[in-house]
Amino acid sequence: MGGSVMENRKTATMKDVAALADVSIATVSRFLNGNLDRMSSTTAAKIKDAIEKLNYVPNSAARQMITKASKMVAVVVANIDDYFSTELFKGVSSILEANNYTGVLFDTDSNPERERQLIQLVNDHTYDGLILQPLTESAATIEADMKRDIPIVVVDRELIHSPWTQVVTNNYEVAKSTTSHFMAAGYTHVVVLTSKISMASTREERYAGIKAAASHVDVLEVSEESYNHTQVHQKLVKLITETTEKTLVFALKERWLLEFIPSLIVQGYIDHDQATATAFSDTSTARNIEPRLQLISQDPYLMGASAAEVLVDQLVSHRRPTQDKIIIPATLR
């Protein structure tokens, strides 16, 4: 009796399923991974019946060793404190989960060295693909750290000579057209409120777009790691008040809009007459604070979903992508 109980409690293996169904272990593996095109319906039914009789639960680690697939995709973002990055990941996850993949989120915290470490970590583990919001502009740097040949999609920030599909915003064009819009309303002095411009291609493109439309442009760079709120506020006030021109404060990311513009509104410096503000912003928070603000919407959720669709297509078809770049247009609203 004791032997029978132990036998019933024994965890079934793929080998047990194969023996009961009278097929090879490789055939069972193909069944578990949905590759039914190379087996008859009779064989598939036998395997299904054996799995049910043995109460077999597939071991993902064992299946991974056999199939070389983990069904996991690494998603490396620049800064999860930014709404953009979290919405980007939500968009990615919606598509991955619909296709039976799991997105694993990694945060570089705007640190280039951490980015390299995370890419090396992804390389050393069995992720099926990588979606990357890069800090570096060099595709060669990423290729040096990512030695495994897995599908990669770059999102938000462009790389120089990228061998991978890039899903980006029309940063230059929308920054230029937005600046022109405010210039036409009389705002001839632009204060660019931004993280270090040279650290991201998106900022460089946006700044170039602003410069193409306006001649009087001041830049106030704020450190992502540490900054003195009072000092930044005082510098903004000085830039707004030391000129007789009407001023547009143009924040290149939502974080800085939410951090510094509300106090300028409360104190009357942003009055939509002598001074106003705009930003790349996708939450409702800024509009709730000041409904009169006109803001640029990027739709990071759609960007993430689009990047995931490109990646899944590569994983399923095993073909290189046909598009070098997908542009999700941003709009001033």
C-alpha positions, 0 to 999 in steps of 0.5 A, a space after each residue: 500500500 505504501 509503495 502505491 501511495 508513493 507512486 501516486 505522489 511521484 511528480 510526472 515528467 515529460 519522459 512519463 508522458 512520452 512513454 504513456 503516449 508512445 511518442 518521443 520526448 521531442 514530440 511531447 516538447 513540440 506539443 507543449 510549445 504549440 508546434 502542432 504542424 509536424 504531428 497528426 491530430 491523433 498523436 496530439 490527442 494521445 499526448 493531451 490524454 497522457 498529460 491529463 491522466 498523469 496530471 503532468 505540470 510542465 516544468 518551465 525550466 526544463 522546457 526552456 533547456 529543450 526549446 531554448 525559449 524562456 517566453 520572457 522579454 527584457 524591457 530596459 527603460 531609462 527611468 521608472 520615475 517618469 510616467 513615460 517609462 511606466 506607460 511604455 512598459 504597460 503598452 509593451 506588456 499588453 502585446 507580450 501577454 496577448 502572445 504568451 510572453 512575459 515582460 520583465 522590467 529593468 530600470 537604468 535610472 538614467 545611469 549609462 554604466 547601469 545600462 551596460 550592466 543590465 544589457 550584459 545581464 540580459 545577455 547572460 540570461 535566456 531572455 527571448 528578446 529585448 526592448 530598450 529605451 537607450 541612454 547611449 546613442 551608440 549601437 556598437 556599444 550595445 552590440 559589444 555587450 549583447 553578444 547573443 543574437 536575439 531580437 531587439 527593438 529600440 524605443 523612444 531614443 534613436 541610435 546611430 547606425 542602428 541594426 534594429 527597428 526603432 520606434 520613435 516620436 517626431 521630436 524635431 518636427 513637433 518641437 519646431 512646430 510647437 515653438 512656431 505656434 507660440 512664436 506666432 502668439 508673441 512668445 519670442 523668448 524660449 526657456 528650455 527646461 531639461 535634463 542634460 541635453 547631450 545625454 539623450 538623442 530625444 533632447 538633442 532633437 527637441 532642442 534643435 527643433 526649438 532652435 530652428 524656430 526661435 532665435 532667443 533661446 536660453 537653456 536651464 539644465 537640471 540634474 536627474 540625480 540631484 538638484 536644488 529646487 529653490 535654485 532652479 526656481 530662482 533661475 527660472 524667475 530670473 530668466 522670465 523677468 529679466 527680459 521685456 519679451 514674452 517668454 515660453 518655458 518649454 519643458 522637454 519632459 513632464 517631470 520638470 513641468 510638474 516639478 517647477 511650473 505649478 509654483 510659477 503659476 501660483 506666484 503669477 510668473 506664468 500668467 499666459 500673458 507675459 509668460 506661458 509654458 508647454 512640455 512633452 506631457 501625457 498625464 492628466 495631472 498637468 492639465 488638472 493643475 492648469 487647464 489652459 496649458 497646451 501640451 505635447 502628447 506622445 502616447 508612450 503606451 502606443 509606442 510600447 505596444 508598437 515596439 512589442 508588436 515588432 518584437 513578437 513578429 520577429 520571435 514568431 516568424 524568425 525573420 528580420 524586421 522590414 522597417 528600420 523606423 516606426 514614427 508615432 507622431 506627437 501632437 500639441 493639444 
